[in-house]
């Protein structure tokens, strides 16, 4: 089949209404597109069948994870050039939306012709099965205890050795806090310390870390601030790793790690609560419950630090949906909310919100370091997980870095107080300098 790349590029332009901004190389070694641009490599015709049977983001994601599609050149540049096709959300103008519906609009003669041409290029065959890295659709109520445990296990129980490669020795899986000359380890330590200072931790206080990951926050707070800390996670692998770190640090009498949902924590009140990169898993249907439970678990006068990724508000909030790639391969059932909605729900639960710090540029820097770690140890990462899993992580982290850089998503630290009835918040009268 001669010049498959040229035929694919022509079809894409007809369907999308715009030329592809990157080069295309097909399985027959034909190539076309802007000179010097990154190259989308279509290794197998099967990639086209995936897109035909599931037009849009999920078909492309399956082809990427399976290795049917690849990118040669700068992945960030390629994703940036394709950003209008991948991230445009307006159904009236989105090329991605036109692609999803266009191939089904058989009443349009031009699209019927394009569909026939694509079918001829793709070759005969049933739809390829999804890659094994794709999360199975889970039955049961959204964000029930059982369903949340399965979702968390899909993302976090992929091997602590793999996470060590990506995250580095800090094992902190959330946005770092950067200075000009910071290393990743310095920046993650600075973030943990920033949280501790915002919470005004003191020796002997009780800290609850919701979604404690591999234990970095509770370890730092216990070692540097003398608190007694409880960390809860739904991941068995995270808990085992965190307990070993605590034992190695000689802090078993001071820090406890539980495999427990935040809805099952029985032993409040706590003096302070940290929730760092966990609330994205809560979901809109459970968020009021989440804020109410944290309010109940905190003593009057205690502080909450909620560190959470946020999306931009939409004109029609009911139309919001999670990207299919993220939902199937990265964070099943994960949801993002605008920061204004988060602040409102915290206050509706009885908290007084005292400080909001937007640090989205910091997350872009963090993600680029994680991508570099993964690419530097690619062969080992593939051995520890699978080629598909490593490809999932490379794509999602690189795309997320660009999303933070382009202000498509953000991340915010919200400091809230369970202010007593007398009104004394316990915070300084003048503006705070959290940097210390």
C-alpha positions in Angstrom: 0.0 0.0 0.0 1.9 3.0 -1.4 2.1 6.3 0.5 -0.1 5.4 3.4 1.2 8.4 5.3 0.0 10.8 2.6 -3.4 9.2 2.5 -3.8 9.3 6.3 -2.7 13.0 6.4 -5.2 13.9 3.7 -8.0 12.1 5.4 -7.2 13.7 8.7 -7.3 17.1 7.1 -10.7 16.4 5.5 -12.2 15.2 8.8 -10.6 17.7 11.1 -10.8 20.7 8.8 -7.1 21.6 9.4 -3.7 20.2 8.3 -2.0 18.0 10.8 0.7 20.1 12.5 3.2 17.2 12.8 4.8 14.8 10.4 3.3 11.3 9.8 5.2 8.1 9.1 3.3 5.0 8.3 4.0 1.2 8.5 5.0 1.3 4.8 7.8 3.8 5.6 6.0 6.6 3.7 6.3 10.0 5.4 4.7 13.4 5.0 4.2 16.6 6.9 6.0 19.8 8.0 9.8 19.5 7.8 11.5 19.5 11.2 8.3 18.8 13.1 8.0 15.8 15.5 6.8 12.7 13.8 3.7 10.6 14.6 4.8 7.0 13.8 1.9 4.7 12.9 3.7 1.4 13.3 0.8 -0.9 12.5 -2.5 -0.7 10.5 -4.1 -1.9 13.7 -3.8 1.7 15.0 -6.4 2.8 12.4 -8.8 0.0 13.4 -8.6 1.1 17.0 -9.6 4.6 16.0 -12.3 3.5 13.6 -13.9 1.3 16.2 -13.5 3.9 19.0 -13.1 7.3 17.4 -11.6 10.0 19.5 -9.4 10.0 22.6 -9.9 6.4 23.7 -9.0 4.9 20.4 -5.9 7.0 20.1 -5.0 6.1 23.7 -5.3 2.4 23.1 -3.1 2.7 20.0 -0.5 4.6 22.0 -0.5 2.2 25.0 -0.3 -0.9 22.7 2.7 0.6 20.9 0.8 0.9 17.6 1.4 4.7 17.7 4.6 6.4 18.8 6.2 9.9 18.6 9.7 10.5 17.3 11.3 13.8 18.4 10.3 16.1 21.2 7.1 14.6 22.9 6.3 17.9 24.5 6.5 19.7 21.2 4.3 17.1 19.5 1.6 17.3 22.2 1.7 21.1 22.2 1.2 21.2 18.4 -1.7 18.7 18.8 -3.2 20.5 21.8 -6.1 22.0 19.9 -7.1 18.5 18.7 -6.5 16.8 22.1 -7.8 19.4 24.6 -10.3 21.7 22.9 -13.6 21.2 24.8 -16.1 23.2 22.8 -18.3 20.7 21.0 -19.1 23.2 18.3 -15.5 23.9 17.4 -13.5 20.9 18.7 -11.8 18.9 15.9 -11.7 16.0 18.4 -15.5 16.2 18.8 -16.0 16.5 15.0 -13.8 13.4 14.6 -15.9 11.5 17.2 -19.2 12.3 15.5 -18.0 12.9 11.9 -17.3 9.3 11.1 -20.8 8.4 12.3 -22.4 11.1 10.2 -23.0 8.9 7.2 -25.5 11.3 5.7 -22.5 13.5 4.7 -21.1 12.2 1.4 -17.6 13.6 2.1 -17.4 11.9 5.4 -18.8 8.6 4.0 -16.0 8.7 1.4 -13.4 9.4 4.1 -14.8 6.6 6.2 -14.5 4.1 3.3 -10.9 5.2 2.6 -10.0 4.8 6.3 -11.5 1.4 6.4 -9.5 0.4 3.3 -6.3 1.7 4.9 -7.0 0.0 8.2 -7.5 -3.4 6.6 -10.1 -6.1 7.6 -10.6 -7.3 11.1 -12.6 -7.0 14.3 -11.7 -4.3 16.8 -8.4 -5.2 18.6 -8.9 -5.9 22.3 -7.9 -3.1 24.7 -4.4 -3.2 26.1 -4.3 -5.1 29.4 -3.3 -1.9 31.2 -6.8 -0.5 30.6 -8.9 -0.4 33.8 -12.0 -2.6 33.6 -15.2 -0.7 34.0 -16.2 -1.2 37.6 -19.8 -1.8 38.6 -21.4 -0.4 41.7 -22.1 3.0 43.0 -19.6 5.7 42.0 -17.1 6.4 44.8 -18.4 3.6 47.1 -15.8 2.2 49.4 -15.3 -1.0 47.3 -15.1 0.9 44.0 -12.7 3.5 45.4 -10.4 0.7 46.7 -10.3 -0.9 43.2 -9.6 2.5 41.5 -6.8 3.3 43.9 -5.3 -0.2 43.5 -5.2 0.3 39.7 -3.1 3.4 40.0 -0.9 2.8 43.0 -0.3 -0.9 43.2 1.9 -1.1 40.2 5.1 -1.7 42.1 7.0 0.5 44.6 10.2 0.0 42.6 8.6 1.6 39.6 7.5 4.6 41.7 11.1 5.0 43.1 12.4 5.3 39.5 9.9 8.0 38.7 9.5 10.0 41.9 13.1 9.7 43.2 14.2 9.1 46.8 11.6 11.5 48.3 8.7 9.2 47.2 6.4 12.2 47.2 3.7 11.9 44.5 2.4 15.5 44.4 3.6 18.9 43.3 7.0 20.0 44.7 7.7 23.6 45.7 10.6 25.1 43.7 13.3 27.7 44.1 15.6 28.7 41.2 18.3 26.2 42.1 16.3 23.4 43.7 16.8 19.7 43.0 13.7 17.6 43.0 14.5 16.3 46.4 15.0 19.9 47.7 11.7 21.0 46.2 9.7 18.1 47.6 11.2 18.7 51.1 10.3 22.3 50.8 6.7 21.4 49.9 6.4 19.1 52.9 7.8 21.8 55.2 5.5 24.4 53.7 2.5 22.3 54.6 3.9 21.8 58.2 4.3 25.5 58.6 0.9 26.3 57.3 -0.5 23.8 59.8 1.6 25.4 62.5 2.6 21.9 63.8 4.0 21.7 67.3 5.5 18.8 69.3 2.9 16.5 70.8 0.1 17.4 68.4 -1.9 14.8 66.5 -1.7 15.0 62.7 -3.9 13.0 60.3 -2.6 12.7 56.7 -5.4 11.6 54.4 -4.1 9.7 51.4 -0.6 9.4 52.9 1.0 7.7 49.9 4.4 6.2 50.8 4.5 8.1 54.2 6.7 11.1 53.3 4.5 13.7 54.9 4.0 11.9 58.2 7.7 11.1 58.4 8.7 14.7 57.8 6.1 16.0 60.3 7.1 13.5 63.0 10.9 13.9 62.5 11.0 17.7 62.1 8.0 18.9 64.1 7.6 16.2 66.8 4.0 15.4 66.1 2.2 12.1 66.5 0.9 11.2 63.1 -1.6 8.8 61.5 -1.5 8.2 57.7 -4.3 6.5 55.9 -4.1 5.0 52.4 -6.2 2.4 50.4 -3.0 1.0 48.8 -1.6 -2.1 50.4 1.7 -1.6 48.6 2.0 2.0 49.8 1.3 1.1 53.3 3.9 -1.7 53.4 6.5 0.7 52.0 5.6 3.5 54.4 5.7 1.2 57.5 9.2 0.0 56.5 10.4 3.6 56.2 8.9 4.5 59.6 10.6 1.5 61.2 13.9 2.3 59.6 13.6 5.9 60.9 12.9 4.6 64.5 9.5 6.3 64.5 7.1 3.4 65.0 6.0 4.8 68.4 5.2 8.2 66.8 3.7 7.3 63.4 1.0 4.9 62.4 0.1 3.8 58.9 -3.4 2.4 58.2 -5.0 0.8 55.2 -8.2 2.7 55.8 -10.6 5.0 53.9 -10.9 8.5 55.3 -14.6 7.7 55.9 -13.6 5.0 58.3 -11.2 7.0 60.6 -12.8 6.6 64.1 -10.4 8.4 66.4 -10.7 12.1 66.1 -10.3 14.8 67.0 -6.9 15.7 65.4 -5.0 18.9 65.9 -4.3 19.2 62.2 -5.2 17.4 58.9 -3.2 17.3 55.7 -4.8 16.1 52.4 -2.2 16.3 49.7 -3.2 15.2 46.2 -5.9 13.0 47.5 -9.1 15.0 47.0 -9.0 14.4 43.3 -10.2 10.9 44.0 -13.2 11.9 46.1 -15.6 12.9 43.4 -18.4 15.5 43.2 -21.0 13.1 44.6 -18.9 12.6 47.8 -17.2 15.9 48.2 -19.7 17.3 50.7 -19.3 14.1 52.7 -15.5 14.5 52.5 -15.4 18.0 53.8 -17.9 17.2 56.6 -15.9 14.2 57.8 -12.7 16.2 57.9 -14.5 19.0 59.8 -15.7 16.4 62.3 -12.2 14.8 62.7 -10.6 18.2 63.4 -10.7 19.8 66.9 -12.0 23.4 67.2 -9.2 25.7 66.3 -7.4 23.0 64.3 -6.2 23.5 60.7 -6.7 21.7 57.4 -4.4 22.0 54.5 -6.1 20.7 51.3 -3.6 20.5 48.4 -5.7 19.7 45.2 -5.5 19.9 41.4 -8.2 22.1 39.9 -9.7 22.5 36.4 -11.0 25.7 34.8 -14.8 26.3 35.3 -17.1 25.5 32.4 -20.1 27.4 31.2 -22.1 24.2 31.7 -20.8 22.4 34.7 -23.1 19.5 34.1 -21.3 18.8 30.8 -18.0 18.1 32.6 -16.5 14.7 32.1 -13.1 13.1 32.8 -10.8 12.5 29.8 -11.2 9.0 28.6 -7.5 8.3 28.6 -7.2 9.4 32.2 -10.2 7.5 33.3 -9.3 4.2 31.7 -5.5 4.2 32.2 -4.5 6.6 34.9 -7.0 7.6 37.6 -10.3 5.6 37.3 -13.2 7.6 38.6 -10.9 10.6 39.3 -12.5 14.1 39.0 -11.3 17.7 39.1 -13.3 20.7 40.3 -12.7 24.4 40.0 -11.0 25.9 43.0 -13.9 28.2 43.7 -16.2 25.2 44.2 -13.7 23.5 46.5 -13.5 26.7 48.7 -17.3 26.9 48.8 -17.7 23.3 49.9 -15.1 23.7 52.6 -17.0 26.7 53.9 -20.4 24.9 53.6 -18.9 22.2 55.9 -18.1 24.8 58.5 -14.5 25.6 57.8 -13.2 29.1 57.6 -10.9 29.4 54.5 -8.0 31.6 55.4 -5.5 31.2 52.6 -5.4 29.9 49.0 -2.0 29.6 47.2 -1.9 28.7 43.5 1.2 26.9 42.5 0.5 25.4 39.1 3.9 26.4 37.6 5.5 24.3 40.4 3.6 21.2 39.2 4.8 21.6 35.6 8.4 21.7 36.8 7.7 18.6 39.0 6.2 16.6 36.1 9.0 17.4 33.8 11.5 16.0 36.3 9.4 12.9 36.7 9.3 12.4 32.9 13.1 12.8 32.8 13.5 10.2 35.5 11.3 7.8 33.6 13.0 8.3 30.3 16.4 8.0 31.9 15.5 4.6 33.3 13.2 3.5 30.5 14.5 -0.1 30.2 14.3 -0.7 33.9 10.8 0.8 34.1 9.5 -1.5 31.4 11.0 -4.5 33.1 9.4 -3.5 36.4 5.9 -3.0 35.0 5.2 -3.4 31.3 5.9 -1.5 28.1 2.2 -0.3 28.1 2.3 0.9 31.6 5.5 2.9 31.1 4.0 4.4 28.0 0.9 5.4 29.9 3.0 7.2 32.5 5.2 9.0 29.9 2.2 10.3 28.0 0.1 11.3 31.0 2.9 13.1 32.8 4.1 15.0 29.7 0.6 16.0 28.7 -0.1 17.1 32.3 3.0 19.2 32.4 1.8 21.1 29.3 -1.7 21.4 30.8 -0.2 23.1 33.9 2.0 25.3 31.8 -0.8 26.4 29.5 -3.2 27.1 32.5 -5.6 24.4 31.5 -5.4 23.0 35.0 -4.0 24.3 38.2 -3.1 23.2 41.7 -3.9 25.0 44.9 -3.1 24.8 48.6 -6.2 25.8 50.6 -5.7 26.5 54.3 -8.8 26.2 56.4 -9.6 26.4 60.1 -12.3 24.9 62.2 -12.8 28.2 63.8 -14.4 28.0 67.3 -17.7 29.7 68.1 -15.8 32.5 69.8 -14.2 33.4 66.5 -10.5 33.1 67.4 -8.8 31.5 64.3 -5.4 31.2 65.9 -3.7 32.8 62.8 -1.5 35.9 62.9 -3.1 39.3 62.5 -1.0 40.3 59.6 -0.2 38.5 56.3 1.7 35.3 56.7 5.1 34.5 55.2 5.0 30.7 54.9 8.5 30.5 53.6 9.9 30.9 57.1 
